Amino acid sequence: MFDIGFSELTLIFVIGLVVLGPERLPKAARTVGYWMGRARSTFNHLRSELEREALNQDMRERMESQMREMGLDEDSIREARDNLLSEQDVARARRRPQTLEHDQPQEHEPLEHDSGDKPAPTAEHPESEKKSND
């Protein structure tokens, strides 16, 4: 930031020692260091904000050029957005088929046994199939 070498820093220290004296120099050095740190932090924050804004502007320009290449404009996008279903409509549409399936009674055909003493295997008790095969 400031191109200050060791010799310039030594000269500033000697002048500060002569002007401020040994009692006030440490406090003055702390204060100067504090404000230099704050200035550096503010500068770095400002630089990062400007870089981020430049990146956003670049991305916005790229997006607009790609939209022009595809033949899209803001009006057609707004129209498409207005034609989309709301979140509530989508949720209702998803619930409808499930509600219809649960409302209809499901018919199950009884399983036939090949002999009277062995129960038919069921999905709930797969062990019964293994035991009956042994």
N, CA, C and O of each residue as an XYZ file, in Angstrom:
536
protein
N       0.835     -1.172      0.000
C       0.000      0.000      0.000
C       0.889      1.247      0.000
O       0.935      1.973     -0.993
N       1.581      1.495      1.089
C       2.581      2.557      1.120
C       3.926      1.857      1.073
O       4.174      0.934      1.849
N       4.773      2.276      0.193
C       6.065      1.612      0.055
C       7.048      2.235      1.042
O       7.860      3.086      0.678
N       6.960      1.796      2.296
C       7.811      2.335      3.362
C       8.828      1.270      3.728
O       8.473      0.142      4.069
N      10.096      1.643      3.653
C      11.161      0.722      4.001
C      11.570      0.869      5.455
O      10.987      1.648      6.209
N      12.584      0.104      5.831
C      13.050      0.121      7.220
C      13.653      1.468      7.587
O      13.440      1.959      8.695
N      14.404      2.073      6.665
C      15.049      3.362      6.984
C      14.001      4.460      7.187
O      14.148      5.283      8.090
N      12.945      4.490      6.364
C      11.895      5.491      6.549
C      11.160      5.274      7.865
O      10.810      6.234      8.551
N      10.924      4.011      8.216
C      10.242      3.687      9.459
C      11.079      4.111     10.665
O      10.539      4.611     11.652
N      12.383      3.914     10.588
C      13.282      4.328     11.669
C      13.280      5.841     11.811
O      13.268      6.355     12.929
N      13.290      6.550     10.717
C      13.263      8.009     10.746
C      11.964      8.516     11.379
O      11.990      9.446     12.184
N      10.822      7.905     11.016
C       9.536      8.292     11.602
C       9.542      8.021     13.107
O       9.021      8.822     13.883
N      10.125      6.903     13.520
C      10.193      6.562     14.945
C      11.026      7.582     15.706
O      10.625      8.017     16.786
N      12.166      7.969     15.174
C      13.051      8.937     15.853
C      12.348     10.292     15.947
O      12.402     10.935     16.996
N      11.692     10.738     14.874
C      10.980     12.021     14.908
C       9.846     11.955     15.933
O       9.643     12.898     16.698
N       9.108     10.843     15.948
C       8.030     10.662     16.930
C       8.555     10.661     18.341
O       7.903     11.201     19.234
N       9.720     10.068     18.577
C      10.317     10.029     19.912
C      10.703     11.434     20.367
O      10.525     11.793     21.531
N      11.231     12.215     19.440
C      11.647     13.577     19.784
C      10.417     14.450     20.032
O      10.388     15.213     20.997
N       9.401     14.346     19.171
C       8.240     15.223     19.278
C       7.342     14.811     20.445
O       6.945     15.659     21.244
N       7.020     13.527     20.552
C       6.063     13.070     21.555
C       6.704     12.710     22.892
O       6.056     12.819     23.933
N       7.921     12.299     22.880
C       8.580     11.888     24.125
C       8.326     10.410     24.384
O       7.442      9.816     23.767
N       9.090      9.814     25.286
C       8.985      8.378     25.539
C       7.693      7.971     26.250
O       7.322      6.798     26.202
N       6.994      8.907     26.910
C       5.781      8.546     27.632
C       4.582      8.383     26.688
O       3.799      7.443     26.827
N       4.450      9.300     25.736
C       3.277      9.287     24.865
C       3.497      8.518     23.559
O       2.529      8.254     22.846
N       4.719      8.155     23.228
C       4.995      7.475     21.954
C       4.317      6.107     21.855
O       3.745      5.814     20.805
N       4.347      5.239     22.896
C       3.675      3.934     22.761
C       2.169      4.061     22.511
O       1.609      3.332     21.692
N       1.519      4.992     23.220
C       0.079      5.180     23.010
C      -0.191      5.719     21.600
O      -1.135      5.282     20.942
N       0.616      6.645     21.144
C       0.450      7.204     19.792
C       0.689      6.122     18.735
O      -0.011      6.078     17.723
N       1.666      5.259     18.967
C       1.940      4.183     18.008
C       0.771      3.201     17.953
O       0.393      2.740     16.876
N       0.192      2.879     19.130
C      -0.979      2.005     19.147
C      -2.152      2.635     18.401
O      -2.842      1.963     17.635
N      -2.373      3.918     18.628
C      -3.468      4.615     17.965
C      -3.262      4.645     16.451
O      -4.191      4.375     15.689
N      -2.069      4.966     16.029
C      -1.771      4.991     14.583
C      -1.930      3.591     13.998
O      -2.485      3.437     12.910
N      -1.453      2.579     14.700
C      -1.601      1.203     14.218
C      -3.064      0.788     14.113
O      -3.469      0.126     13.159
N      -3.849      1.191     15.114
C      -5.280      0.877     15.102
C      -5.960      1.502     13.884
O      -6.694      0.831     13.159
N      -5.709      2.790     13.669
C      -6.363      3.465     12.544
C      -5.837      2.995     11.192
O      -6.582      2.994     10.212
N      -4.586      2.601     11.122
C      -4.049      2.036      9.864
C      -4.730      0.695      9.577
O      -5.056      0.392      8.429
N      -4.941     -0.106     10.629
C      -5.640     -1.385     10.452
C      -7.076     -1.182     10.013
O      -7.564     -1.891      9.133
N      -7.758     -0.216     10.619
C      -9.137      0.087     10.215
C      -9.195      0.562      8.767
O     -10.080      0.162      8.010
N      -8.241      1.425      8.384
C      -8.210      1.928      7.007
C      -7.950      0.780      6.027
O      -8.581      0.704      4.973
N      -7.031     -0.097      6.376
C      -6.724     -1.236      5.503
C      -7.931     -2.165      5.388
O      -8.240     -2.655      4.301
N      -8.617     -2.408      6.516
C      -9.804     -3.262      6.500
C     -10.912     -2.645      5.636
O     -11.556     -3.340      4.851
N     -11.122     -1.351      5.789
C     -12.139     -0.664      4.983
C     -11.784     -0.723      3.511
O     -12.649     -0.965      2.669
N     -10.518     -0.505      3.196
C     -10.078     -0.566      1.806
C     -10.289     -1.968      1.229
O     -10.777     -2.104      0.107
N      -9.929     -3.006      1.978
C     -10.103     -4.377      1.490
C     -11.580     -4.717      1.306
O     -11.949     -5.383      0.339
N     -12.424     -4.260      2.230
C     -13.861     -4.503      2.122
C     -14.432     -3.801      0.891
O     -15.220     -4.382      0.146
N     -14.031     -2.553      0.687
C     -14.499     -1.804     -0.483
C     -14.038     -2.474     -1.776
O     -14.806     -2.575     -2.733
N     -12.799     -2.925     -1.803
C     -12.275     -3.586     -3.005
C     -13.039     -4.881     -3.297
O     -13.371     -5.157     -4.450
N     -13.320     -5.681     -2.252
C     -14.049     -6.931     -2.481
C     -15.476     -6.652     -2.947
O     -15.995     -7.378     -3.794
N     -16.122     -5.609     -2.409
C     -17.470     -5.246     -2.860
C     -17.455     -4.827     -4.326
O     -18.329     -5.226     -5.095
N     -16.473     -4.031     -4.713
C     -16.376     -3.597     -6.114
C     -16.111     -4.781     -7.040
O     -16.681     -4.855     -8.129
N     -15.253     -5.702     -6.618
C     -14.987     -6.892     -7.430
C     -16.245     -7.744     -7.573
O     -16.541     -8.242     -8.659
N     -16.980     -7.911     -6.481
C     -18.219     -8.690     -6.514
C     -19.255     -8.029     -7.435
O     -19.938     -8.709     -8.200
N     -19.360     -6.719     -7.354
C     -20.310     -6.001     -8.206
C     -19.906     -6.100     -9.677
O     -20.763     -6.248    -10.549
N     -18.609     -6.019     -9.953
C     -18.140     -6.163    -11.334
C     -18.441     -7.569    -11.858
O     -18.832     -7.733    -13.014
N     -18.259     -8.575    -11.014
C     -18.575     -9.946    -11.411
C     -20.067    -10.107    -11.671
O     -20.463    -10.742    -12.649
N     -20.904     -9.529    -10.794
C     -22.354     -9.597    -10.998
C     -22.759     -8.909    -12.294
O     -23.607     -9.413    -13.030
N     -22.158     -7.763    -12.574
C     -22.479     -7.045    -13.803
C     -22.056     -7.865    -15.018
O     -22.782     -7.923    -16.010
N     -20.892     -8.495    -14.947
C     -20.418     -9.325    -16.051
C     -21.358    -10.507    -16.277
O     -21.692    -10.828    -17.417
N     -21.780    -11.149    -15.199
C     -22.684    -12.290    -15.332
C     -24.036    -11.843    -15.873
O     -24.643    -12.552    -16.676
N     -24.514    -10.680    -15.446
C     -25.785    -10.151    -15.940
C     -25.699     -9.889    -17.451
O     -26.625    -10.209    -18.196
N     -24.577     -9.304    -17.893
C     -24.400     -9.034    -19.320
C     -24.340    -10.340    -20.120
O     -24.915    -10.428    -21.205
N     -23.652    -11.346    -19.592
C     -23.595    -12.644    -20.278
C     -24.984    -13.273    -20.387
O     -25.357    -13.796    -21.438
N     -25.743    -13.217    -19.294
C     -27.082    -13.796    -19.297
C     -27.975    -13.081    -20.308
O     -28.711    -13.729    -21.052
N     -27.915    -11.765    -20.339
C     -28.736    -11.016    -21.289
C     -28.349    -11.320    -22.734
O     -29.220    -11.423    -23.598
N     -27.053    -11.465    -23.004
C     -26.639    -11.787    -24.377
C     -27.093    -13.198    -24.766
O     -27.502    -13.422    -25.906
N     -27.025    -14.147    -23.829
C     -27.494    -15.496    -24.131
C     -29.004    -15.527    -24.327
O     -29.507    -16.266    -25.173
N     -29.723    -14.729    -23.553
C     -31.170    -14.664    -23.730
C     -31.519    -14.071    -25.096
O     -32.456    -14.526    -25.752
N     -30.762    -13.054    -25.522
C     -30.999    -12.488    -26.854
C     -30.709    -13.514    -27.939
O     -31.438    -13.591    -28.927
N     -29.643    -14.309    -27.766
C     -29.311    -15.356    -28.744
C     -30.422    -16.395    -28.840
O     -30.689    -16.920    -29.921
N     -31.070    -16.695    -27.717
C     -32.148    -17.679    -27.711
C     -33.479    -17.068    -28.114
O     -34.466    -17.786    -28.277
N     -33.520    -15.756    -28.275
C     -34.756    -15.099    -28.686
C     -35.708    -14.840    -27.536
O     -36.910    -14.680    -27.752
N     -35.196    -14.798    -26.330
C     -36.040    -14.536    -25.166
C     -35.891    -13.080    -24.742
O     -34.811    -12.497    -24.837
N     -36.988    -12.508    -24.277
C     -36.932    -11.183    -23.698
C     -37.671    -11.190    -22.365
O     -38.285    -12.191    -21.997
N     -37.612    -10.084    -21.649
C     -38.210    -10.039    -20.306
C     -39.714    -10.248    -20.350
O     -40.271    -10.872    -19.447
N     -40.389     -9.738    -21.386
C     -41.843     -9.883    -21.464
C     -42.256    -11.339    -21.619
O     -43.215    -11.780    -20.985
N     -41.539    -12.096    -22.459
C     -41.907    -13.502    -22.639
C     -41.637    -14.307    -21.369
O     -42.369    -15.250    -21.067
N     -40.612    -13.949    -20.637
C     -40.309    -14.647    -19.386
C     -41.373    -14.326    -18.342
O     -41.813    -15.219    -17.618
N     -41.793    -13.064    -18.254
C     -42.855    -12.703    -17.309
C     -44.149    -13.431    -17.655
O     -44.859    -13.907    -16.769
N     -44.446    -13.514    -18.938
C     -45.669    -14.204    -19.363
C     -45.610    -15.676    -18.983
O     -46.598    -16.230    -18.501
N     -44.466    -16.315    -19.194
C     -44.316    -17.726    -18.827
C     -44.428    -17.909    -17.319
O     -45.028    -18.878    -16.856
N     -43.856    -16.988    -16.552
C     -43.932    -17.075    -15.094
C     -45.377    -16.937    -14.613
O     -45.800    -17.635    -13.692
N     -46.124    -16.037    -15.240
C     -47.516    -15.843    -14.852
C     -48.369    -17.064    -15.176
O     -49.377    -17.304    -14.512
N     -47.978    -17.839    -16.188
C     -48.734    -19.025    -16.572
C     -48.406    -20.241    -15.709
O     -49.111    -21.249    -15.767
N     -47.341    -20.155    -14.908
C     -46.969    -21.284    -14.053
C     -47.953    -21.431    -12.906
O     -48.601    -20.469    -12.494
N     -48.052    -22.640    -12.403
C     -48.914    -22.907    -11.253
C     -48.250    -22.393     -9.982
O     -47.024    -22.362     -9.876
N     -49.061    -21.999     -9.037
C     -48.518    -21.584     -7.748
C     -48.122    -22.833     -6.959
O     -48.451    -23.953     -7.353
N     -47.418    -22.635     -5.849
C     -46.982    -23.767     -5.022
C     -48.184    -24.513     -4.454
O     -48.155    -25.737     -4.327
N     -49.238    -23.780     -4.113
C     -50.433    -24.417     -3.566
C     -51.112    -25.273     -4.643
O     -51.591    -26.367     -4.346
N     -51.159    -24.785     -5.893
C     -51.758    -25.570     -6.969
C     -50.981    -26.854     -7.224
O     -51.566    -27.910     -7.466
N     -49.655    -26.750     -7.168
C     -48.820    -27.934     -7.372
C     -49.058    -28.935     -6.247
O     -49.171    -30.135     -6.498
N     -49.135    -28.449     -5.005
C     -49.369    -29.345     -3.863
C     -50.733    -30.011     -3.982
O     -50.858    -31.202     -3.699
N     -51.764    -29.264     -4.397
C     -53.097    -29.854     -4.577
C     -53.083    -30.915     -5.669
O     -53.700    -31.970     -5.522
N     -52.384    -30.639     -6.760
C     -52.326    -31.593     -7.865
C     -51.603    -32.869     -7.447
O     -51.950    -33.956     -7.911
N     -50.619    -32.750     -6.591
C     -49.899    -33.936     -6.122
C     -50.748    -34.752     -5.152
O     -50.636    -35.977     -5.117
N     -51.588    -34.095     -4.369
C     -52.424    -34.806     -3.406
C     -53.590    -35.515     -4.073
O     -54.020    -36.561     -3.588
N     -54.108    -34.990     -5.151
C     -55.296    -35.562     -5.784
C     -55.160    -37.038     -6.130
O     -56.027    -37.820     -5.739
N     -54.117    -37.464     -6.844
C     -54.037    -38.901     -7.166
C     -53.947    -39.772     -5.922
O     -54.540    -40.851     -5.891
N     -53.240    -39.347     -4.919
C     -53.130    -40.144     -3.697
C     -54.476    -40.231     -3.003
O     -54.845    -41.292     -2.501
N     -55.209    -39.141     -2.968
C     -56.523    -39.135     -2.323
C     -57.464    -40.066     -3.062
O     -58.233    -40.789     -2.429
N     -57.423    -40.065     -4.379
C     -58.294    -40.930     -5.164
C     -57.968    -42.399     -4.921
O     -58.870    -43.232     -4.832
N     -56.666    -42.720     -4.814
C     -56.278    -44.119     -4.585
C     -56.740    -44.598     -3.211
O     -57.169    -45.743     -3.073
N     -56.660    -43.748     -2.206
C     -57.044    -44.150     -0.852
C     -58.557    -44.223     -0.684
O     -59.046    -44.980      0.154
N     -59.303    -43.450     -1.463
C     -60.752    -43.447     -1.341
C     -61.387    -44.704     -1.930
O     -62.439    -45.141     -1.465
N     -60.759    -45.284     -2.945
C     -61.336    -46.461     -3.589
C     -60.999    -47.705     -2.774
O     -59.854    -47.888     -2.360
N     -61.996    -48.563     -2.541
C     -61.688    -49.806     -1.806
C     -60.852    -50.725     -2.681
O     -61.109    -50.871     -3.876
N     -59.871    -51.328     -2.083
C     -59.011    -52.239     -2.819
C     -59.517    -53.656     -2.624
O     -59.773    -54.088     -1.501
N     -59.659    -54.372     -3.730
C     -60.162    -55.738     -3.662
C     -58.993    -56.707     -3.714
O     -58.139    -56.624     -4.597
N     -58.967    -57.620     -2.763
C     -57.924    -58.640     -2.725
C     -58.581    -59.992     -2.948
O     -59.616    -60.310     -2.362
N     -57.957    -60.767     -3.801
C     -58.464    -62.120     -4.009
C     -57.866    -63.022     -2.939
O     -56.685    -62.897     -2.616
N     -58.658    -63.921     -2.391
C     -58.101    -64.833     -1.375
C     -57.112    -65.794     -2.026
O     -57.316    -66.260     -3.147
N     -56.045    -66.074     -1.300
C     -55.037    -66.998     -1.796
C     -55.516    -68.429     -1.580
O     -56.059    -68.767     -0.528
N     -55.306    -69.249     -2.582
C     -55.720    -70.650     -2.468
C     -54.565    -71.468     -1.921
O     -53.407    -71.223     -2.258
N     -54.881    -72.441     -1.076
C     -53.860    -73.316     -0.496
C     -53.816    -74.601     -1.310
O     -54.839    -75.093     -1.788
N     -52.592    -75.139     -1.457
C     -52.504    -76.421     -2.151
C     -52.735    -77.578     -1.195
O     -53.022    -78.683     -1.656
N     -52.625    -77.384      0.103
C     -53.001    -78.411      1.066
C     -53.588    -77.714      2.280
O     -53.253    -76.558      2.543
N     -54.417    -78.357      2.995
C     -55.136    -77.745      4.100
C     -54.294    -77.465      5.317
O     -54.645    -76.581      6.098
N     -53.150    -78.207      5.529
C     -52.400    -78.034      6.763
C     -51.302    -76.967      6.670
O     -50.788    -76.544      7.706
N     -50.919    -76.510      5.443
C     -49.869    -75.502      5.304
C     -50.515    -74.146      5.020
O     -51.306    -74.016      4.085
N     -50.180    -73.144      5.823
C     -50.711    -71.799      5.522
C     -49.977    -71.200      4.326
O     -48.813    -71.517      4.077
N     -50.643    -70.362      3.615
C     -50.039    -69.719      2.449
C     -49.027    -68.685      2.929
O     -49.279    -67.982      3.908
N     -47.870    -68.584      2.243
C     -46.872    -67.589      2.657
C     -47.417    -66.186      2.401
O     -48.077    -65.933      1.393
N     -47.131    -65.298      3.317
C     -47.564    -63.912      3.159
C     -46.349    -63.008      3.187
O     -45.260    -63.421      3.587
N     -46.543    -61.775      2.760
C     -45.437    -60.816      2.770
C     -45.052    -60.450      4.188
O     -43.906    -60.081      4.448
N     -45.997    -60.551      5.105
C     -45.711    -60.207      6.491
C     -44.881    -61.275      7.187
O     -44.092    -60.960      8.079
N     -45.049    -62.557      6.785
C     -44.347    -63.669      7.421
C     -43.632    -64.498      6.372
O     -44.130    -65.560      5.998
N     -42.481    -64.053      5.883
C     -41.769    -64.844      4.891
C     -41.172    -66.119      5.482
O     -40.794    -67.024      4.739
N     -41.082    -66.200      6.808
C     -40.514    -67.398      7.432
C     -41.420    -68.615      7.200
O     -40.960    -69.753      7.112
N     -42.704    -68.333      7.106
C     -43.624    -69.463      6.943
C     -43.373    -70.184      5.620
O     -43.603    -71.390      5.524
N     -42.911    -69.472      4.615
C     -42.589    -70.104      3.340
C     -41.351    -70.974      3.470
O     -41.302    -72.072      2.916
N     -40.340    -70.489      4.207
C     -39.106    -71.252      4.371
C     -39.377    -72.536      5.172
O     -38.875    -73.602      4.815
N     -40.162    -72.439      6.245
C     -40.433    -73.598      7.087
C     -41.239    -74.635      6.337
O     -41.032    -75.835      6.521
N     -42.156    -74.190      5.493
C     -43.006    -75.144      4.795
C     -42.224    -75.868      3.692
O     -42.591    -76.979      3.309
N     -41.152    -75.254      3.179
C     -40.358    -75.906      2.134
C     -39.388    -76.920      2.708
O     -38.907    -77.776      1.966
N     -39.087    -76.864      3.967
C     -38.111    -77.780      4.581
C     -38.660    -79.158      4.783
O     -37.959    -80.034      5.288
